[in-house]
Amino acid sequence: MTSENNLEYSNSALSVRHTFLETDVVLYVEGENDITFWDERFRRIVSPTFYTIEAVNGKEQLIKYRQGILDGSLNNIIIACDSDYSQFMNNQAVEDPRIILTYGYSIENTMFCPVSVAIYIRRLLHKFSDCLLEVNEWFSNFCNSAMLLLPYEIENAVSTDYTHSRPKMFGLGYEHFSKKGYVTLDDIAIRDYISEKRGFFDEDRINGVIEKIKAVNKDIRFLIQGHFLAQGVSYYLRHVAKSETSKSRSLSNESLYSTFAYCIDDSCEECVDRDYIKAQIKKAYNYFNHPNDVV
């Protein structure tokens, strides 16, 4: 696993890099955290000799790789990236087995699932009892509050024809909307902020986005901006750790990302997120090894 250096490669050179790395393909991802996330999922399905994984250090950098795949100028590569709000865009990306997307908004929406968070707390606090009920309650409250911001966040992401810049929503960060002294979002603060900024948005468009959200067959936690969700979970975990132990200081973002890079308990019989990503990885592998099996 490496991070791509600053050298600029032509598409023809990129198409043969795998031969120098002695793998079948090069798997390109956005950043360092993405390397661990995607490597953990690929290595459970395919041989490590199938791919070398590299970070391109930026979402925008992946655009040229995607374009090269679609126009045929790039071969022997795979890109794995966040879905963002592509499902809400009118011009959704063309499906290609070499372009792998997250099930939710980003890798954080997969990493910080209620089951993994509950298991993490149980182990952190050395409990025998299951913490899932309390964790699900926190997620439910968090998502219900974040849902107030969601239509505006999606409208910001998918619409480009406004004549003025629009205010940030999730981009302001969890702390901006959190209730002081609590590990929950402040609905009053959120509603006040929306009321203040409502004039920047077209009400009919927002209502249209709300209808699209209702039509999406996914848990709301998959639609919330990933970093915002990760911030909320981090604050929640530190609060739980501080209330019962002195371990909150050791829960750095780096350690949390490392711990949650792959499912803490992969025994869940049904996980649509996990199965979705597995299916995409298998399809990408088959594209290069069993092309007749690719559908």
Beta strands, then each sheet from edge to edge (+ up, - down):
strand 1: 2-3
strand 2: 25-29
strand 3: 51-55
strand 4: 77-81
strand 5: 99-101
sheet 1: 1+ 3+ 2+ 4+ 5+
end
